[in-house]
Amino acid sequence: MDLINIIIFIAAVINLVLGIFIYKKGNNKKINIAYVFLAVNIFFWGIAKIIYRTVLSVEASIFWDRILYVIPVYVVACVLHFAYIFPEGENKQKKWFYPFITITSLVMTVFILFTDSIIENVKLIPGQEKFMVYGDLYNIYSLYIAGYFAWSWVVMIKKMRSSFGVVKSQVKIVFAGIFISSFSSIITNVVFLRLGIFKFVWAGHILVLFMVVFIAYAIVRHRLMDIKMVLRNSSVYITSLGTILAIVIGVDTFVYRYFPDVSYLINLLLLIFGISSFSSLKKFYFNLANKYFFSSLYEPQKLIGSISDSLRKTLNVNKIYDCIYNSLESAFHFKAFAILSYDVKKGIYFLEFNQGFDVGERKQFKGSSILHDKLIGRNKTIVTEEVKQNFADKEANRVINLLESLKIKVLIPLNIKDKTVGLIALGAKEAGDIYTKNDLKILEIIGAQAATAVENAFLYEKTLNFNAKLKKEVRKATRDLVKANNKLRKLDKAKSEFISIASHQLRTPLTIIKGYISMILEGNFGELTKGEKESLEKVYLSNERLIGLVENLLNISRIESGRLQFDYQIQQLDTLVNSVFEELKPKAKEKNIRFTYRKTKKKLPPVKIDEEKIRQVIMNMVDNAIKYTKKGSVTITLKKVTASDKKMGECLEFKVSDSGMGISDDDLPNLFKKFSRGTGTSLVHTEGTGLGLYVAKQMIEAHGGKVWAESKGEGQGSKFCFRIPIKNKSK
């Protein structure tokens, strides 16, 4: 195992490790698989070269030399395939391409392995590289390999001409790797050998690293994986494997030298040791690499969890901005950071938070409807250097040019469902690394969390502002309401005074009119004819109703102004009820109504009342019962009861029941309101004003009592009732 073999082995392992990790971490599986096939073939080509240089017999040398010439057939096929599919992952020539390269590769394999037409013999020369004797078709093989490489060059050159932007730079990198490796390999492994120079026959196995590394870099530039992660993981695997090999080789050499009899058992134990210890050793080197060599690599789940916990703890928008900035800066180490809010109606972004971007005094930026519809609104991250090639629109290019001038590398949308809250803008990383696909995925997840937190903070801030504004408006409205209320009180007082004055002025002439009509009807001014008497009686009744209306208006005015006077005295309520009953008997008899007063057998206790006011209440209720009963009966009762209300205690309950028109459920709650009349009552008695029951309620309540009405419905009669406490405390 000389130095050249060690170098070839290291190059082969690097190829294999890069292939494995790009396959495991990449997102475009077609490109990854193509790369793995290429890397694996180059790995086996290197291993075959080591074995070829190590074996000592001519027969083994011929076999492994032919293997060395078979593998490049598949290497060039993989290179050509990769040239066609990079970077989109699709091969537009696939209908004829794969059958062609499969058949040609198999034919060439048969000629190399099973005939002497390519490799005829191998000569061993001590101290020098082995000398190969070529067959008659070796030139065809050389042209085959060179032709496939040239074909790959042509494909890549066409792609370079037709592509632009980042894709063009990626294709350039791949072309550079393929060209350098293939051209140098053709020189060292074809031209030099044809000229009889075998000293550098091993160089192609190392120079091919250019192709593998350049392609890996192009894949990284295409954001399929993080090169730092590849270097970390590959270094961990190689170091772990190297440590185990060093231990195994050291122990095996020692045992073979001093204890050759047990070397077989020791080798078995070493194999078990190597397999069992690899995982623990890999974990040790992984932690070591993270701590001392790759400390900038972050743990995605830990980062997301940390931001999520921090955002849940506050509704202060400035603290949210600081939290997002500090968390992302510790993970990505960018040069600049900003957060912008978005006004949907105006299509404008407003700078809310800025660390590092040179924007001067500028605080707002007009967006692009195309960029918003195609990318931002669909929650797609904008990578400035990649997005320009996809949009020819002037407005979009204006925004992209602005992003470039501000050195913004990445824009992460802050979206909640279909609503855009704003954007997170990131500058370049301090180390110059690109934002990988993994980075962008993590940023999109964090963007969704940040969008919710920022929106909640905005809503909370709006709520606080609204509450402050509402308090201000309430204070203003309260002041206006107080002014309006004072004005209404003045108007109400003026109205009451007007009604009081008007009623007083009306009552005097009405009383005089009543007196003169009464005298005329009694014959004090001479005999009246029948027609004159009937007319004067109608005038008398109308005057009485007008006097009652004026009296009610006066009472309402006094009640509302607090000037209604009560003259409370101990009275027998049953005597007062009987007086009203006797007074209204003729009216009931005239309507042919059965009119009854059911007196109690036990003597009722006296109560302290204003006789005039209570008489007015009883008169109003009984008179209404007679008015609104066309036929049937009207019954008055008065009895002693104990009220459920402890404040009232023992009471006298007055009730007048009739079989009249009844009261609907809709009318019952409104009966005792001012100017309120039951539905249909105006058809029976047109002269009512709706004031009597309102006045009655006020007077009964002034006595500490309660008034109400009952009815089973229209056409089923009604009951009007009131209670007055026996121990009345009114003064």
FENKABEL-V519997 format. One record per backbone hydrogen bond with DSSP energy under -0.5 kcal/mol. NH is the residue of the N-H (numbers start at 1). CO is the residue of the C=O. E is the energy in kcal/mol with one decimal. If there is no record, write none. Layout:
nh->[NH;NH]
co->[CO;CO]
e->[E;E]
This chain:
nh->[6;7;8;9;10;11;12;13;14;15;16;17;18;19;20;21;22;23;24;25;26;29;32;33;34;35;36;37;38;39;40;41;42;43;44;45;46;47;48;49;50;51;52;53;54;55;61;62;63;64;65;66;67;68;69;70;71;72;73;74;74;75;76;77;78;79;80;81;82;83;84;85;86;89;90;92;94;96;97;98;100;101;102;103;104;105;106;107;108;109;110;111;112;113;114;115;120;120;121;123;125;126;128;131;132;133;134;135;137;138;141;142;143;144;145;146;147;148;149;150;151;152;153;154;155;156;157;158;159;160;161;162;163;166;167;168;169;170;171;172;173;174;175;176;177;178;179;180;181;182;183;184;185;186;187;188;189;190;191;192;194;195;196;197;198;201;203;205;206;206;207;208;209;210;212;213;214;215;216;217;218;219;220;221;222;223;224;227;230;231;232;233;234;235;236;237;238;239;240;241;242;243;244;245;246;247;248;249;250;251;252;253;254;255;256;257;258;259;262;263;266;267;268;269;270;271;272;273;274;275;276;277;278;281;282;283;284;285;286;287;288;289;290;291;292;293;294;297;300;303;304;305;306;307;308;309;310;311;312;313;313;314;317;320;321;322;323;324;325;326;327;328;329;330;331;332;333;335;337;338;339;340;341;342;343;344;347;348;349;350;351;352;352;353;355;359;362;365;367;372;373;374;375;376;377;378;379;380;382;383;384;384;386;387;388;390;391;397;398;399;400;401;402;403;404;405;406;407;408;409;409;410;411;412;413;414;415;416;419;421;421;422;423;424;425;426;427;429;430;432;436;440;441;442;443;444;445;446;447;448;449;450;451;452;453;454;455;456;457;458;459;460;461;462;463;464;465;466;467;468;469;470;471;472;473;474;475;476;477;478;479;480;481;482;483;484;485;486;487;488;489;490;491;492;493;494;495;496;497;498;499;500;501;502;503;504;505;506;507;508;509;510;511;512;513;514;515;516;517;518;519;520;521;522;523;524;526;533;534;535;536;537;538;539;540;541;542;543;544;545;546;547;548;549;550;551;552;553;554;555;556;557;558;559;560;561;562;562;563;564;565;568;569;571;573;576;577;578;579;580;581;582;583;584;585;588;589;590;591;592;593;594;595;596;596;598;599;607;609;609;611;614;615;616;617;618;619;620;621;622;623;624;625;626;627;628;629;630;633;634;635;636;637;638;639;641;643;643;646;648;649;651;652;653;653;654;654;655;656;657;658;659;661;663;668;669;670;671;671;673;675;676;676;681;683;684;685;688;695;696;697;698;699;700;701;702;703;703;704;705;706;708;710;715;716;717;718;719;720;721;722;723;724;726;727;728]
co->[2;3;4;5;6;7;8;9;10;11;12;13;14;15;16;17;18;19;20;21;22;27;28;29;30;31;32;33;34;35;36;37;38;39;40;41;42;43;44;45;46;47;48;49;50;51;57;58;59;60;61;62;63;64;65;66;67;68;70;70;71;71;72;73;74;75;76;77;78;79;80;81;82;85;85;90;91;93;93;94;96;97;98;99;100;101;102;103;104;105;106;107;108;109;110;111;118;133;133;131;123;124;125;123;130;121;132;118;117;135;137;138;139;140;141;142;143;144;145;146;147;148;149;150;151;152;153;154;155;156;157;158;159;385;164;164;165;166;167;168;169;170;171;172;173;174;175;176;177;178;179;180;181;182;183;184;185;186;186;187;190;191;193;192;196;198;200;202;202;203;203;204;206;207;208;209;210;211;212;213;214;215;216;217;218;220;219;225;226;227;228;229;230;231;232;233;234;235;236;237;238;239;240;241;242;243;244;245;246;247;248;249;250;251;252;253;254;255;259;260;262;263;264;265;266;267;268;269;270;271;272;273;274;277;278;279;280;281;282;283;284;285;286;287;288;289;289;294;298;299;300;301;302;303;304;305;306;307;308;309;310;311;315;316;317;318;319;320;321;322;323;324;325;326;327;328;329;428;355;425;353;423;350;421;348;342;343;343;365;341;363;339;350;339;337;357;359;349;347;368;369;370;371;371;372;375;376;375;411;381;382;409;383;383;384;387;388;393;394;395;396;397;398;399;400;401;402;404;403;407;426;426;382;424;411;422;413;419;416;414;419;414;340;412;338;410;336;433;333;429;434;436;437;438;439;440;441;442;443;444;445;446;447;448;449;450;451;452;453;454;455;456;457;458;459;460;461;462;463;464;465;466;467;468;469;470;471;472;473;474;475;476;477;478;479;480;481;482;483;484;485;486;487;488;489;490;491;492;493;494;495;496;497;498;499;500;501;502;503;504;505;506;507;508;509;510;511;512;513;514;515;516;517;518;520;519;523;529;530;531;532;533;534;535;536;537;538;539;540;541;542;543;544;545;546;547;548;549;550;551;552;553;554;555;556;557;558;559;558;558;563;566;609;607;571;572;573;574;575;576;577;578;579;580;581;584;585;586;587;589;588;632;593;594;634;636;597;571;569;607;609;610;611;612;613;614;615;616;617;618;619;620;621;622;623;624;626;628;631;594;657;596;655;598;653;651;641;649;644;645;645;641;724;639;651;652;722;637;720;635;718;633;628;717;664;665;667;667;668;670;690;673;690;678;680;680;681;685;691;692;693;694;695;696;697;698;699;700;701;700;723;721;719;661;713;660;658;710;656;708;654;706;652;650;650;726]
e->[-2.0;-2.4;-2.7;-2.7;-2.6;-2.5;-2.5;-2.7;-2.5;-2.1;-2.3;-3.2;-2.6;-2.1;-2.6;-2.5;-2.3;-1.9;-2.3;-2.4;-1.6;-1.2;-2.3;-2.9;-2.0;-2.3;-2.5;-2.5;-1.8;-2.8;-3.1;-2.2;-2.2;-2.3;-2.6;-2.0;-2.1;-2.4;-2.8;-1.8;-2.0;-2.4;-2.9;-2.3;-1.1;-2.7;-1.8;-2.6;-2.1;-2.5;-2.1;-2.1;-2.0;-2.1;-1.1;-1.6;-2.3;-0.7;-1.2;-0.9;-1.0;-2.0;-2.8;-1.1;-2.3;-2.5;-2.4;-2.5;-2.7;-2.5;-1.7;-1.8;-2.1;-3.9;-0.5;-0.6;-1.4;-1.2;-2.2;-0.7;-1.6;-2.3;-2.0;-2.3;-2.5;-1.8;-2.2;-2.5;-2.3;-2.2;-2.2;-2.1;-2.0;-2.7;-2.3;-0.7;-0.6;-2.6;-1.9;-4.2;-0.5;-0.5;-2.1;-3.0;-0.5;-3.4;-0.6;-2.1;-2.4;-1.1;-2.0;-2.7;-2.5;-2.3;-2.6;-2.7;-2.9;-2.3;-2.1;-2.8;-2.6;-2.1;-2.1;-2.4;-2.2;-2.3;-2.7;-2.4;-1.9;-2.3;-1.9;-1.9;-1.7;-0.5;-0.8;-0.5;-1.5;-2.2;-2.5;-2.2;-1.8;-2.2;-2.8;-2.6;-2.3;-2.7;-3.1;-2.6;-2.2;-2.7;-2.7;-2.1;-2.4;-2.4;-1.9;-2.7;-2.9;-1.3;-2.7;-3.0;-2.1;-1.6;-1.3;-3.4;-0.8;-1.3;-1.5;-1.0;-0.6;-1.1;-2.9;-1.5;-1.8;-1.7;-1.7;-3.1;-2.5;-2.4;-2.3;-2.5;-2.4;-2.4;-2.1;-2.7;-1.2;-2.3;-1.8;-0.6;-2.0;-2.9;-2.7;-2.8;-3.2;-2.3;-2.2;-2.6;-2.9;-2.6;-2.5;-2.8;-3.1;-2.4;-2.1;-2.6;-2.6;-2.4;-2.9;-3.2;-2.4;-2.6;-2.8;-2.6;-2.1;-2.7;-2.8;-1.7;-2.3;-3.0;-1.3;-1.0;-2.3;-2.6;-1.8;-2.3;-2.9;-2.1;-2.1;-2.7;-2.8;-2.2;-2.4;-2.4;-0.9;-2.5;-2.7;-2.1;-2.1;-2.5;-2.1;-2.2;-2.1;-2.7;-2.2;-2.0;-2.3;-1.9;-2.9;-1.6;-0.7;-2.4;-2.7;-2.6;-2.3;-2.3;-2.5;-2.4;-2.1;-2.7;-1.4;-0.6;-0.9;-0.8;-0.6;-1.9;-2.1;-2.2;-2.3;-2.5;-2.5;-2.7;-2.2;-2.4;-2.7;-1.8;-0.9;-3.1;-1.9;-2.8;-2.4;-2.1;-2.2;-2.7;-2.6;-2.1;-2.8;-0.7;-2.1;-1.1;-3.4;-2.6;-3.3;-2.5;-0.6;-1.7;-3.4;-1.3;-1.7;-2.9;-2.2;-2.4;-2.7;-2.9;-2.1;-2.0;-3.9;-0.6;-1.9;-2.7;-2.5;-0.6;-0.7;-1.9;-1.7;-2.0;-0.9;-1.4;-1.2;-2.6;-2.3;-1.8;-2.7;-2.9;-1.8;-2.4;-2.4;-2.4;-1.9;-1.0;-2.9;-0.6;-2.3;-1.8;-2.5;-3.0;-0.6;-2.6;-0.7;-3.1;-2.3;-3.5;-0.6;-1.3;-2.3;-2.2;-2.9;-2.6;-2.6;-0.7;-3.4;-1.5;-0.8;-2.6;-2.3;-2.3;-2.6;-2.1;-2.0;-2.6;-2.6;-1.9;-1.9;-3.2;-2.5;-1.7;-2.2;-3.2;-2.6;-2.5;-2.2;-2.7;-2.7;-2.5;-2.7;-2.7;-2.5;-2.4;-2.7;-3.1;-2.8;-2.4;-2.7;-3.4;-2.7;-2.1;-2.8;-3.1;-2.6;-2.2;-3.2;-3.0;-2.3;-2.6;-2.8;-2.8;-2.3;-2.9;-3.1;-2.6;-2.3;-2.8;-2.8;-2.2;-2.7;-3.7;-2.8;-2.6;-2.8;-2.8;-2.7;-2.5;-3.1;-2.8;-2.9;-3.4;-3.1;-2.4;-2.6;-2.0;-2.8;-1.4;-0.8;-2.2;-2.3;-2.0;-2.8;-2.5;-2.2;-2.5;-2.6;-2.2;-2.1;-2.5;-2.8;-1.6;-1.5;-2.3;-1.3;-2.3;-2.1;-2.0;-2.5;-2.1;-1.8;-2.0;-2.7;-2.4;-2.4;-2.4;-2.1;-2.4;-2.2;-2.4;-2.5;-2.5;-2.6;-2.5;-2.5;-2.6;-2.5;-2.5;-2.9;-2.5;-2.5;-3.0;-2.8;-1.6;-0.7;-0.8;-2.5;-1.2;-0.5;-0.7;-2.8;-3.1;-0.8;-1.3;-2.4;-2.3;-1.9;-1.9;-2.6;-2.6;-1.9;-1.9;-0.7;-1.9;-2.8;-2.4;-1.2;-1.2;-2.5;-2.5;-0.8;-0.5;-2.5;-3.0;-1.0;-2.6;-2.7;-0.8;-0.8;-2.5;-2.5;-1.8;-1.8;-2.8;-2.9;-2.1;-2.3;-2.7;-2.5;-2.2;-1.9;-2.1;-2.5;-2.5;-1.1;-0.6;-0.5;-2.7;-3.1;-2.8;-2.8;-0.8;-1.8;-2.5;-0.6;-2.7;-0.7;-1.0;-1.9;-3.3;-2.2;-3.3;-0.5;-0.6;-2.9;-2.3;-2.1;-3.1;-2.4;-1.4;-1.6;-0.6;-1.6;-0.6;-1.3;-0.7;-1.0;-1.7;-1.3;-1.6;-1.1;-1.7;-0.8;-0.8;-3.2;-0.9;-2.6;-2.4;-2.5;-1.9;-2.2;-2.6;-2.4;-1.6;-0.9;-0.9;-1.7;-2.4;-1.5;-2.2;-2.6;-4.3;-1.7;-1.5;-0.9;-2.7;-2.0;-2.7;-1.9;-2.5;-1.8;-2.5;-0.5;-1.4]
